[in-house]
C-alpha cells in the first residue's frame, strides 16, 4: 500500500468494472496481506464487482498487527453496486483485522446489497482484547445499501466490533 510515511497510494486494492470471483488473502499466515497506509481506501469494491472474498488480512495495521497504520478514509469500502461480497469466513485464520483506519467498513449506495461481514475483528488487535480504534467508527451501512449481513449467528461468524472512537455499528439508510 504505502511507504512508511503513509503517503503512498490513493487506494490499496481496487475491484471495479464487474470484477468477480476474486479472493484477497488466504487462511495461511503466508497468504495474509498487509493493506495499510493508503491515502483513501485499503480495499474498494465498485461498479458491480460481485462475489469476491477478503480473507485473513490486516487492514490498517502494521505487519505485526500491534500498531495502527491506517488507511485515510476506510479499511474497506463497498460502493454503489457490488453484491454478494464476503469479508471474513468465520474461521480463526479467515478473519480480517480491520483497525486503525478512519472507518473500518463502509457499505454505501444503491445496489450495495447482500454483502456479508463474517468473523472479523474491527477496532481491535489480532487477539481481540486490545483496542486499535478506527477513528470514526467500526461499520457504517449507509444510503441505499440493503440486505447486508453483519455476523451469521455462529460463534465463528460473529464479528468482534469494539474500541472504535465514535461508534461500533451505524445503519444510516
VMD Tcl script that draws the C-alpha trace (Angstrom):
set ca {
  {0.00 0.00 0.00}
  {2.32 2.73 1.15}
  {5.80 3.68 2.11}
  {6.42 4.04 5.82}
  {5.32 7.69 5.81}
  {1.73 6.89 4.83}
  {2.00 8.95 1.65}
  {1.84 6.13 -0.88}
  {-1.14 5.07 -2.98}
  {-4.60 6.60 -3.03}
  {-6.17 3.12 -2.86}
  {-4.59 -0.17 -1.89}
  {-6.72 -2.67 -3.85}
  {-9.49 -1.66 -6.22}
  {-12.06 -4.07 -7.67}
  {-14.03 -2.34 -10.46}
  {-15.76 -2.94 -13.78}
  {-17.53 -6.14 -12.76}
  {-14.50 -7.84 -11.17}
  {-15.94 -11.15 -9.91}
  {-14.89 -14.27 -8.01}
  {-11.57 -12.93 -6.71}
  {-10.07 -13.73 -3.32}
  {-7.86 -11.26 -1.48}
  {-5.81 -13.06 1.17}
  {-5.72 -16.60 2.45}
  {-6.19 -18.56 5.66}
  {-2.41 -19.11 5.85}
  {-0.24 -16.50 7.58}
  {1.95 -16.51 4.46}
  {-1.13 -15.55 2.42}
  {-2.01 -12.55 4.59}
  {-1.91 -9.12 3.00}
  {-0.98 -6.01 4.95}
  {-3.22 -3.34 3.42}
  {-2.26 -0.14 5.18}
  {-1.16 3.46 4.86}
  {-3.14 4.30 1.73}
  {-4.37 7.88 1.45}
  {-8.02 6.87 0.97}
  {-9.17 3.21 0.89}
  {-7.48 -0.05 1.75}
  {-9.84 -2.09 -0.44}
  {-12.65 -0.66 -2.57}
  {-15.36 -2.55 -4.45}
  {-17.16 -0.56 -7.17}
  {-19.07 -0.95 -10.44}
  {-20.84 -4.28 -9.92}
  {-17.80 -6.13 -8.59}
  {-19.67 -9.08 -7.12}
  {-18.97 -12.36 -5.33}
  {-15.43 -11.59 -4.16}
  {-13.88 -12.60 -0.82}
  {-11.48 -10.86 1.58}
  {-9.92 -13.41 3.94}
  {-7.24 -13.29 6.64}
  {-5.77 -9.80 6.09}
  {-4.54 -6.98 8.31}
  {-6.27 -3.83 7.06}
  {-4.99 -0.63 8.69}
  {-2.30 -2.28 10.84}
  {1.42 -2.85 10.61}
  {2.72 -6.33 9.75}
  {2.93 -7.34 13.43}
  {-0.70 -6.32 13.94}
  {0.12 -4.29 17.03}
  {0.16 -0.70 15.71}
  {-2.27 1.36 13.63}
  {-1.09 2.18 10.11}
  {-4.48 3.22 8.87}
  {-5.99 3.90 5.51}
  {-7.15 7.52 5.35}
  {-10.86 7.10 4.58}
  {-11.72 3.46 5.26}
  {-10.27 -0.02 5.50}
  {-12.93 -1.49 3.17}
  {-15.49 0.35 1.05}
  {-18.30 -1.34 -0.88}
  {-19.73 1.46 -3.02}
  {-22.88 1.65 -5.14}
  {-23.45 -1.64 -6.86}
  {-21.30 -4.53 -5.59}
  {-23.26 -7.52 -4.26}
  {-22.57 -10.84 -2.57}
  {-19.04 -10.00 -1.40}
  {-17.82 -11.73 1.75}
  {-15.44 -10.13 4.24}
  {-14.04 -12.87 6.53}
  {-15.16 -16.50 6.56}
  {-15.87 -17.48 10.16}
  {-12.62 -19.41 10.68}
  {-9.93 -18.11 13.05}
  {-7.39 -17.76 10.23}
  {-10.05 -16.40 7.87}
  {-10.84 -13.32 9.92}
  {-9.67 -9.90 8.82}
  {-8.35 -7.45 11.39}
  {-9.77 -4.09 10.30}
  {-8.40 -1.46 12.67}
  {-6.59 1.87 12.73}
  {-8.46 3.36 9.74}
  {-10.86 6.31 9.72}
  {-13.83 3.97 9.09}
  {-13.41 0.22 9.39}
  {-16.01 -0.88 6.81}
  {-18.25 1.47 4.82}
  {-21.06 0.00 2.71}
  {-22.99 2.62 0.78}
  {-25.11 3.37 -2.24}
  {-27.93 1.81 -4.17}
  {-27.13 -1.76 -5.19}
  {-24.51 -2.43 -2.48}
  {-26.63 -5.36 -1.32}
  {-26.24 -8.85 0.18}
  {-22.64 -8.36 1.32}
  {-21.51 -10.31 4.39}
  {-19.13 -9.47 7.25}
  {-18.34 -12.79 8.90}
  {-15.99 -13.36 11.86}
  {-13.81 -10.23 11.68}
  {-12.17 -8.15 14.40}
  {-12.97 -4.48 13.79}
  {-11.29 -1.90 16.05}
  {-9.09 -4.36 17.95}
  {-5.73 -6.05 17.76}
  {-5.47 -9.61 16.35}
  {-6.27 -11.13 19.75}
  {-9.50 -9.12 20.03}
  {-8.52 -7.99 23.53}
  {-6.92 -4.57 22.98}
  {-8.35 -1.58 21.14}
  {-6.76 -0.24 17.98}
  {-9.63 2.07 17.07}
  {-10.98 3.09 13.73}
  {-11.22 6.88 14.09}
  {-14.82 7.48 13.01}
  {-16.34 4.08 13.58}
  {-16.42 0.35 13.00}
  {-19.13 -0.37 10.42}
  {-21.25 2.18 8.56}
  {-24.05 0.86 6.34}
  {-25.45 3.92 4.58}
  {-27.75 5.33 1.96}
  {-29.31 2.76 -0.33}
  {-27.38 -0.34 0.82}
  {-29.75 -3.22 1.63}
  {-29.79 -6.79 2.91}
  {-26.20 -6.71 4.20}
  {-25.27 -9.17 6.95}
  {-23.08 -8.46 9.98}
  {-22.30 -11.85 11.56}
  {-24.03 -15.12 10.72}
  {-25.36 -16.40 14.06}
  {-22.49 -18.83 14.70}
  {-19.67 -18.43 17.24}
  {-17.05 -18.31 14.47}
  {-19.18 -15.99 12.37}
  {-19.59 -13.29 14.97}
  {-17.62 -10.10 14.46}
  {-15.83 -8.52 17.40}
  {-16.51 -4.81 16.93}
  {-15.04 -2.81 19.79}
  {-12.80 0.09 20.72}
  {-13.76 2.33 17.81}
  {-13.74 6.06 18.53}
  {-17.22 7.24 17.57}
  {-19.46 4.17 17.15}
  {-19.30 0.42 16.58}
  {-22.12 -0.05 14.01}
  {-24.36 2.55 12.40}
  {-27.10 1.82 9.88}
  {-27.94 5.09 8.21}
  {-30.47 4.43 5.46}
}
mol new
graphics top color blue
foreach p $ca { graphics top sphere $p radius 0.5 }
foreach p [lrange $ca 0 end-1] q [lrange $ca 1 end] { graphics top cylinder $p $q radius 0.2 }
display resetview
